[in-house]
Amino acid sequence: MTTFDYKKEYKHLYFPPQGRFTWVDVPPLSYLMLDGHGDPNKSPEYQAAVEALYSLAYTLKFMLKPLGVEYSVPPLEGLWWVENMAEFSELAKDRWDWRMMILQPVLVTPEQLEQARAQALRKKGQPALERVRLELYHEGKAAQITYLGAYADEGPTIAALHDFIHEQGYERAEKHHEIYLGDPRRTAPEKLKTVIRQPARPAPSHP
């Protein structure tokens, strides 16, 4: 039996402390991914993307179990960005591009994804299933924190994270990243846990 336990193997990536910012170096990881655009609170495309990702993640999990591979499906993650990240704002979600993702064991292959896609299409016929891909994402150095509270109230924590990065001699790089550890359908907004992560690179004046 082969097991994949993201909670143990990647504890430092998925369960950072609350109340303080920490640095991590994120290695290349394999994800199911699907891209889109617009306010996630209003976009049918967003909801369809999330449903397609979970459909494939669980289909793969149950496909691999008879082969001796056992694991829990990791949480939903999202990359969020605009063309000019200096203009990224919680107040302009309709301008956001996004990439929703679910971490996969490294042994999941493109061929297995295609088998899972065919199964899921036969069962559910979701058009968004056709757009899901399996891809490595190398985030590298990033600052992060576990945020407790409603998604709509993340703004001050995000701003403080950006200030921390600047004070450490770095600047923001790549896309705003969130990992959703709670289920908003079953958890009160004030009790939701979210990892908020921002990749960073040395500022030009930083050696």
C-alpha positions as a LaTeX table, in Angstrom:
\begin{tabular}{lrrr}
\hline
Residue & $x$ (\AA) & $y$ (\AA) & $z$ (\AA) \\
\hline
Met1 & 0.00 & 0.00 & 0.00 \\
Thr2 & 1.32 & 3.42 & $-1.00$ \\
Thr3 & 0.04 & 6.37 & 1.02 \\
Phe4 & 0.13 & 10.09 & 0.37 \\
Asp5 & $-0.58$ & 12.25 & 3.40 \\
Tyr6 & $-0.29$ & 15.94 & 2.52 \\
Lys7 & $-1.03$ & 16.84 & 6.16 \\
Lys8 & 2.24 & 15.20 & 7.22 \\
Glu9 & 4.40 & 15.51 & 4.11 \\
Tyr10 & 3.58 & 19.17 & 3.53 \\
Lys11 & 2.55 & 20.28 & 7.00 \\
His12 & 4.69 & 23.44 & 6.76 \\
Leu13 & 2.91 & 24.42 & 3.52 \\
Tyr14 & $-0.67$ & 23.72 & 4.54 \\
Phe15 & $-0.73$ & 24.51 & 8.25 \\
Pro16 & 1.33 & 27.65 & 8.97 \\
Pro17 & 0.88 & 29.45 & 12.30 \\
Gln18 & $-1.91$ & 31.89 & 12.97 \\
Gly19 & $-0.97$ & 35.36 & 14.13 \\
Arg20 & 2.47 & 35.60 & 12.51 \\
Phe21 & 3.95 & 35.52 & 9.04 \\
Thr22 & 6.43 & 32.82 & 8.06 \\
Trp23 & 8.60 & 32.09 & 5.03 \\
Val24 & 8.43 & 28.84 & 3.07 \\
Asp25 & 10.18 & 27.50 & $-0.01$ \\
Val26 & 7.52 & 25.68 & $-2.01$ \\
Pro27 & 8.87 & 22.88 & $-4.24$ \\
Pro28 & 7.37 & 21.93 & $-7.61$ \\
Leu29 & 4.02 & 20.26 & $-6.90$ \\
Ser30 & 1.53 & 18.52 & $-9.17$ \\
Tyr31 & $-2.02$ & 19.91 & $-9.36$ \\
Leu32 & $-5.27$ & 19.50 & $-11.15$ \\
Met33 & $-5.87$ & 23.00 & $-12.52$ \\
Leu34 & $-8.55$ & 25.02 & $-14.26$ \\
Asp35 & $-8.39$ & 28.74 & $-15.19$ \\
Gly36 & $-11.08$ & 31.38 & $-15.43$ \\
His37 & $-11.95$ & 35.04 & $-14.97$ \\
Gly38 & $-14.32$ & 37.17 & $-12.89$ \\
Asp39 & $-15.81$ & 37.56 & $-9.44$ \\
Pro40 & $-15.99$ & 34.06 & $-7.86$ \\
Asn41 & $-19.08$ & 35.11 & $-5.90$ \\
Lys42 & $-21.01$ & 35.84 & $-9.10$ \\
Ser43 & $-19.46$ & 33.65 & $-11.78$ \\
Pro44 & $-21.19$ & 30.39 & $-12.82$ \\
Glu45 & $-17.88$ & 29.54 & $-14.51$ \\
Tyr46 & $-16.16$ & 29.54 & $-11.13$ \\
Gln47 & $-18.66$ & 27.18 & $-9.53$ \\
Ala48 & $-18.44$ & 24.84 & $-12.52$ \\
Ala49 & $-14.64$ & 24.85 & $-12.24$ \\
Val50 & $-14.70$ & 23.87 & $-8.57$ \\
Glu51 & $-17.21$ & 21.08 & $-9.21$ \\
Ala52 & $-15.13$ & 19.72 & $-12.09$ \\
Leu53 & $-11.93$ & 19.72 & $-10.02$ \\
Tyr54 & $-13.55$ & 17.83 & $-7.16$ \\
Ser55 & $-15.18$ & 15.37 & $-9.56$ \\
Leu56 & $-11.82$ & 14.48 & $-11.07$ \\
Ala57 & $-9.95$ & 14.51 & $-7.75$ \\
Tyr58 & $-12.32$ & 11.96 & $-6.23$ \\
Thr59 & $-12.52$ & 9.88 & $-9.41$ \\
Leu60 & $-8.72$ & 9.62 & $-9.40$ \\
Lys61 & $-8.66$ & 8.75 & $-5.71$ \\
Phe62 & $-11.07$ & 5.84 & $-6.19$ \\
Met63 & $-9.35$ & 4.72 & $-9.39$ \\
Leu64 & $-6.01$ & 4.45 & $-7.61$ \\
Lys65 & $-7.26$ & 2.70 & $-4.47$ \\
Pro66 & $-7.46$ & $-0.78$ & $-6.10$ \\
Leu67 & $-3.87$ & $-0.20$ & $-7.27$ \\
Gly68 & $-2.72$ & 0.09 & $-3.65$ \\
Val69 & $-2.63$ & 3.88 & $-3.43$ \\
Glu70 & $-4.44$ & 5.47 & $-0.48$ \\
Tyr71 & $-4.82$ & 9.18 & 0.25 \\
Ser72 & $-7.21$ & 11.92 & 1.29 \\
Val73 & $-8.15$ & 14.53 & $-1.30$ \\
Pro74 & $-6.30$ & 17.76 & $-0.41$ \\
Pro75 & $-8.12$ & 21.09 & $-0.05$ \\
Leu76 & $-9.11$ & 23.46 & $-2.82$ \\
Glu77 & $-6.56$ & 26.15 & $-3.65$ \\
Gly78 & $-6.78$ & 29.31 & $-5.70$ \\
Leu79 & $-4.34$ & 31.60 & $-7.47$ \\
Trp80 & $-5.70$ & 35.10 & $-8.03$ \\
Trp81 & $-4.23$ & 37.90 & $-10.13$ \\
Val82 & $-4.74$ & 40.87 & $-12.44$ \\
Glu83 & $-2.51$ & 41.97 & $-15.31$ \\
Asn84 & $-0.81$ & 44.56 & $-13.10$ \\
Met85 & $-0.52$ & 43.03 & $-9.63$ \\
Ala86 & 0.09 & 46.48 & $-8.14$ \\
Glu87 & $-3.61$ & 47.06 & $-8.90$ \\
Phe88 & $-4.81$ & 43.80 & $-7.30$ \\
Ser89 & $-7.70$ & 44.75 & $-5.03$ \\
Glu90 & $-10.36$ & 42.98 & $-3.00$ \\
Leu91 & $-12.73$ & 45.70 & $-4.19$ \\
Ala92 & $-12.41$ & 44.80 & $-7.89$ \\
Lys93 & $-13.04$ & 41.06 & $-7.99$ \\
Asp94 & $-14.74$ & 41.32 & $-11.38$ \\
Arg95 & $-11.28$ & 42.05 & $-12.85$ \\
Trp96 & $-9.61$ & 39.00 & $-11.32$ \\
Asp97 & $-8.16$ & 36.10 & $-13.24$ \\
Trp98 & $-8.05$ & 32.87 & $-11.28$ \\
Arg99 & $-6.66$ & 29.36 & $-11.32$ \\
Met100 & $-8.31$ & 26.81 & $-9.05$ \\
Met101 & $-6.24$ & 23.80 & $-8.08$ \\
Ile102 & $-6.20$ & 20.57 & $-6.07$ \\
Leu103 & $-2.85$ & 18.99 & $-5.12$ \\
Gln104 & $-2.21$ & 15.50 & $-6.51$ \\
Pro105 & 0.15 & 12.68 & $-5.52$ \\
Val106 & 3.21 & 12.79 & $-7.75$ \\
Leu107 & 2.41 & 9.32 & $-9.08$ \\
Val108 & $-0.80$ & 10.50 & $-10.82$ \\
Thr109 & $-0.12$ & 10.43 & $-14.56$ \\
Pro110 & $-1.68$ & 12.28 & $-17.53$ \\
Glu111 & $-2.97$ & 8.93 & $-18.76$ \\
Gln112 & $-4.79$ & 8.33 & $-15.47$ \\
Leu113 & $-6.25$ & 11.82 & $-15.66$ \\
Glu114 & $-7.69$ & 11.00 & $-19.09$ \\
Gln115 & $-9.22$ & 7.79 & $-17.75$ \\
Ala116 & $-10.72$ & 9.69 & $-14.83$ \\
Arg117 & $-12.01$ & 12.41 & $-17.17$ \\
Ala118 & $-13.76$ & 9.82 & $-19.33$ \\
Gln119 & $-15.39$ & 8.25 & $-16.26$ \\
Ala120 & $-16.51$ & 11.60 & $-14.86$ \\
Leu121 & $-17.90$ & 12.74 & $-18.21$ \\
Arg122 & $-19.97$ & 9.55 & $-18.50$ \\
Lys123 & $-21.39$ & 10.08 & $-15.01$ \\
Lys124 & $-21.85$ & 13.85 & $-14.86$ \\
Gly125 & $-21.22$ & 15.31 & $-18.29$ \\
Gln126 & $-19.85$ & 18.59 & $-16.92$ \\
Pro127 & $-18.36$ & 20.64 & $-19.80$ \\
Ala128 & $-15.73$ & 22.11 & $-17.44$ \\
Leu129 & $-14.21$ & 18.64 & $-17.04$ \\
Glu130 & $-12.73$ & 19.00 & $-20.52$ \\
Arg131 & $-10.65$ & 22.02 & $-19.41$ \\
Val132 & $-8.98$ & 20.51 & $-16.34$ \\
Arg133 & $-5.27$ & 19.81 & $-16.75$ \\
Leu134 & $-2.52$ & 18.17 & $-14.67$ \\
Glu135 & 0.48 & 20.44 & $-14.30$ \\
Leu136 & 3.51 & 21.14 & $-12.11$ \\
Tyr137 & 3.56 & 24.50 & $-10.36$ \\
His138 & 6.78 & 25.75 & $-8.74$ \\
Glu139 & 5.97 & 28.62 & $-6.43$ \\
Gly140 & 9.36 & 28.98 & $-4.73$ \\
Lys141 & 9.96 & 31.39 & $-1.87$ \\
Ala142 & 6.79 & 32.80 & $-0.32$ \\
Ala143 & 5.43 & 34.36 & 2.85 \\
Gln144 & 2.26 & 32.99 & 4.37 \\
Ile145 & $-0.10$ & 32.93 & 7.34 \\
Thr146 & $-3.17$ & 31.03 & 8.47 \\
Tyr147 & $-6.10$ & 33.44 & 8.48 \\
Leu148 & $-9.18$ & 32.80 & 10.61 \\
Gly149 & $-12.37$ & 34.51 & 9.49 \\
Ala150 & $-14.67$ & 35.32 & 6.60 \\
Tyr151 & $-13.23$ & 35.50 & 3.11 \\
Ala152 & $-14.68$ & 38.98 & 2.69 \\
Asp153 & $-12.62$ & 40.26 & 5.64 \\
Glu154 & $-9.19$ & 39.09 & 4.43 \\
Gly155 & $-8.15$ & 42.54 & 3.15 \\
Pro156 & $-6.24$ & 43.82 & 6.23 \\
Thr157 & $-4.37$ & 40.51 & 6.59 \\
Ile158 & $-3.37$ & 40.56 & 2.92 \\
Ala159 & $-2.17$ & 44.17 & 3.25 \\
Ala160 & $-0.16$ & 43.28 & 6.36 \\
Leu161 & 1.40 & 40.31 & 4.54 \\
His162 & 2.47 & 42.60 & 1.71 \\
Asp163 & 3.98 & 45.03 & 4.25 \\
Phe164 & 5.88 & 42.17 & 5.90 \\
Ile165 & 7.35 & 41.13 & 2.55 \\
His166 & 8.47 & 44.70 & 1.84 \\
Glu167 & 9.98 & 45.14 & 5.31 \\
Gln168 & 12.00 & 41.95 & 4.84 \\
Gly169 & 13.64 & 43.40 & 1.72 \\
Tyr170 & 11.49 & 41.55 & $-0.80$ \\
Glu171 & 8.83 & 42.40 & $-3.33$ \\
Arg172 & 5.77 & 40.50 & $-4.44$ \\
Ala173 & 6.16 & 38.04 & $-7.29$ \\
Glu174 & 3.69 & 35.86 & $-9.13$ \\
Lys175 & 0.11 & 35.32 & $-7.99$ \\
His176 & $-1.82$ & 35.74 & $-4.74$ \\
His177 & $-2.43$ & 32.23 & $-3.37$ \\
Glu178 & $-5.10$ & 30.94 & $-0.99$ \\
Ile179 & $-5.67$ & 27.44 & 0.42 \\
Tyr180 & $-9.17$ & 26.81 & 1.73 \\
Leu181 & $-8.94$ & 24.58 & 4.81 \\
Gly182 & $-12.60$ & 25.06 & 5.76 \\
Asp183 & $-15.86$ & 24.25 & 4.01 \\
Pro184 & $-18.01$ & 27.39 & 3.76 \\
Arg185 & $-21.12$ & 25.19 & 3.40 \\
Arg186 & $-20.59$ & 23.70 & 6.87 \\
Thr187 & $-18.53$ & 26.26 & 8.77 \\
Ala188 & $-19.52$ & 29.67 & 10.12 \\
Pro189 & $-17.68$ & 32.46 & 8.23 \\
Glu190 & $-15.82$ & 33.63 & 11.35 \\
Lys191 & $-14.41$ & 30.10 & 11.87 \\
Leu192 & $-13.13$ & 29.48 & 8.36 \\
Lys193 & $-9.38$ & 28.82 & 8.08 \\
Thr194 & $-7.50$ & 29.95 & 4.97 \\
Val195 & $-3.79$ & 29.88 & 4.21 \\
Ile196 & $-2.91$ & 33.20 & 2.59 \\
Arg197 & 0.37 & 33.00 & 0.66 \\
Gln198 & 2.29 & 35.47 & $-1.46$ \\
Pro199 & 5.39 & 34.49 & $-3.48$ \\
Ala200 & 8.23 & 36.98 & $-3.24$ \\
Arg201 & 11.62 & 37.80 & $-4.73$ \\
Pro202 & 14.46 & 40.02 & $-3.47$ \\
Ala203 & 13.77 & 43.70 & $-4.08$ \\
Pro204 & 16.27 & 45.33 & $-6.49$ \\
Ser205 & 18.19 & 46.94 & $-3.61$ \\
His206 & 18.30 & 43.66 & $-1.63$ \\
Pro207 & 21.46 & 41.54 & $-2.11$ \\
\hline
\end{tabular}
